[in-house]
Amino acid sequence: MNYTEKNYYFDYDNPVIKDIVKEVEHLTFQQDIIEQLYLKVRDGWRYLPFNIGLTKAYFKASNIAKKPDGHCIDKAILYIACLRAFNIPARLHLAKVSNHIATERLEKVIGTNELAPHGLVDVFYNNKWVKCSPAFNKELCAIYNVDVLDFNGTEDAVMQEYNKDDHKFMTYIEDYGHFEDVPLEFIKDTFKSNYPSLYERFKDQDHITV
């Protein structure tokens, strides 16, 4: 499998993506590139789980980059495209999680505190795969009193299980595994099985905020 490939979703030759990665082109070490691009994606796009899109165009990295915010899969795709621009192997990893803090709006919109699929990134560095989640920007972490996740490619950096008050924050329920490309049909099927009424409302929509 080719985890550095440019394709429809990870279109790192697009001028929008080139503008992002040029900020780290001066760096000579892969680890520094991994870390700085992670920070760029983590904090450069506000996390917003209420944007729903289930079309092919919605999940294209260059389209994601044009928006001011994105949910976990959006930001994962963007980070992967940026890493692949430097020939750093990266792939999408999907899971099912539950959120235990500030869930009122989430449960009102989707009827549950469970999010599926949730997007992470696998990065291959120093001869091993490590997982990370660039979803939560530092401002959001401050609001919910959660430690900010940092990542430099040396060890996993996944969603925080507890906040700073030792209250349950995120729980990983199911691991769907990793994917070479964006598995659009799998994402749609998973969304449909977990939120059937929302799926029927938004299945043909490019970008809806709920």
C-alpha positions in Angstrom: 0.0 0.0 0.0 1.2 3.5 -0.8 0.7 5.9 2.1 2.5 8.8 0.5 0.3 8.8 -2.7 -1.4 12.0 -4.0 -5.0 11.3 -5.0 -8.4 13.0 -5.2 -8.7 13.4 -1.4 -5.1 14.0 -0.5 -4.5 16.5 -3.2 -1.3 18.0 -1.8 -0.4 19.6 -5.2 -3.3 21.9 -4.9 -2.3 25.6 -4.3 -4.3 25.7 -1.1 -2.3 22.9 0.4 1.0 24.2 -1.0 0.3 27.5 0.9 0.0 25.5 4.1 3.1 23.3 3.8 5.4 26.1 2.5 5.5 27.4 6.1 7.6 24.3 7.1 9.6 23.8 4.0 12.6 25.3 5.6 12.7 22.5 8.2 15.3 19.8 7.6 14.2 17.1 10.0 11.1 14.9 9.5 10.2 15.0 13.2 10.1 18.8 13.1 7.9 18.7 10.0 5.5 16.2 11.7 5.3 18.3 14.8 4.8 21.7 13.1 2.2 20.5 10.6 0.3 18.9 13.5 0.2 22.2 15.4 -0.8 24.0 12.2 -3.8 21.7 11.6 -4.7 21.3 15.3 -4.9 25.1 16.0 -5.4 26.5 12.5 -8.9 25.0 12.1 -11.4 25.2 14.9 -12.9 21.9 15.9 -16.6 21.8 15.0 -18.5 18.5 15.1 -21.7 19.9 13.8 -20.7 20.3 10.2 -22.0 17.3 8.2 -21.0 16.4 4.7 -21.3 13.0 3.0 -20.2 13.7 -0.5 -16.9 13.0 -2.2 -16.1 16.7 -2.6 -16.7 17.4 1.1 -13.7 15.2 2.1 -11.2 16.6 -0.3 -8.2 18.1 1.6 -8.1 21.3 -0.5 -11.8 21.9 0.1 -11.4 21.3 3.9 -8.5 23.8 4.0 -10.7 26.6 2.6 -13.0 26.4 5.7 -12.3 27.9 9.1 -13.2 24.8 11.0 -13.8 21.1 10.6 -14.6 17.9 12.5 -12.2 15.2 13.4 -12.2 13.4 10.0 -11.8 16.7 8.1 -8.7 17.7 10.2 -7.3 14.2 9.9 -7.6 14.3 6.1 -5.9 17.7 6.0 -3.0 16.6 8.2 -2.5 13.5 6.1 -2.4 15.5 2.8 0.2 17.9 4.4 2.4 15.0 5.6 2.2 13.2 2.2 3.4 16.4 0.6 6.8 15.7 2.4 6.7 12.0 1.4 5.9 11.1 5.1 3.6 8.0 5.1 0.3 8.8 6.7 -3.1 7.1 6.7 -6.6 7.7 8.0 -7.7 5.7 11.1 -11.4 5.5 12.1 -13.0 4.6 15.4 -16.2 5.1 17.5 -15.9 7.2 20.6 -18.2 8.7 23.2 -18.0 12.2 24.6 -18.8 12.7 28.3 -18.5 16.5 28.7 -20.7 19.3 27.3 -22.8 16.8 25.3 -26.2 18.7 25.5 -26.1 20.1 21.9 -24.5 16.9 20.6 -27.2 14.7 22.0 -29.9 17.1 20.9 -28.6 17.0 17.3 -27.7 13.3 16.9 -29.5 11.7 19.8 -26.5 10.3 21.5 -23.0 11.2 22.9 -21.4 8.6 20.6 -19.5 9.8 17.5 -19.0 7.4 14.6 -16.8 7.4 12.7 -14.2 9.4 14.5 -11.1 10.3 12.6 -7.5 10.0 13.6 -4.2 9.9 11.8 -1.5 7.1 11.7 2.0 8.5 10.9 4.9 6.3 10.0 8.1 7.7 11.6 11.3 6.1 12.9 10.2 2.7 11.5 6.9 2.5 13.4 3.3 3.7 13.1 2.0 6.1 15.7 -1.5 7.5 16.1 -2.6 11.1 16.7 -5.6 13.3 16.9 -5.3 16.9 15.6 -9.0 17.5 16.3 -9.1 19.6 19.4 -7.6 23.1 19.0 -6.0 24.5 22.1 -8.8 27.1 22.7 -11.3 24.3 22.9 -9.1 22.4 25.3 -9.0 25.4 27.6 -12.8 25.7 27.6 -13.3 22.1 28.6 -10.3 22.0 31.0 -8.5 19.3 29.0 -4.7 18.9 28.5 -3.7 20.0 25.0 -2.6 17.1 22.9 0.9 17.5 21.4 2.5 15.2 18.9 5.9 14.8 17.3 5.8 11.4 15.8 7.4 9.5 18.7 4.4 8.2 20.6 0.6 8.0 20.3 -1.4 11.2 21.0 -5.0 10.2 21.1 -8.2 11.8 22.6 -7.9 12.5 26.3 -9.7 9.9 28.5 -10.0 12.4 31.4 -10.0 16.1 31.8 -7.8 18.0 34.4 -10.5 17.5 37.1 -10.2 13.7 36.5 -13.7 13.6 35.0 -14.4 11.2 32.2 -13.9 13.0 28.9 -13.6 10.6 25.9 -13.9 6.9 25.6 -12.9 4.8 22.6 -15.7 2.3 22.0 -14.7 0.6 18.8 -11.7 0.6 16.4 -12.5 0.5 12.7 -8.9 0.2 11.6 -6.8 2.2 9.1 -7.3 3.1 5.5 -5.0 3.9 2.6 -7.6 6.3 1.1 -10.7 8.0 2.4 -13.3 5.2 2.6 -16.3 7.2 1.6 -18.8 4.4 1.4 -17.6 3.0 4.8 -18.0 6.5 6.3 -21.5 6.8 4.9 -22.6 3.3 5.9 -21.2 3.9 9.5 -23.0 7.2 9.7 -26.2 5.7 8.4 -26.2 2.8 10.8 -25.6 5.1 13.8 -27.7 8.1 12.8 -30.3 6.9 10.2 -32.6 10.0 10.3 -29.6 12.4 10.0 -28.3 10.3 7.1 -31.5 10.6 5.2 -31.6 14.4 5.7 -28.0 15.0 4.7 -26.9 12.1 2.4 -26.7 14.3 -0.7 -25.6 17.5 0.9 -22.1 18.9 0.5 -21.9 20.8 3.7 -24.6 21.3 6.4 -24.3 22.8 9.9 -26.7 21.3 12.4 
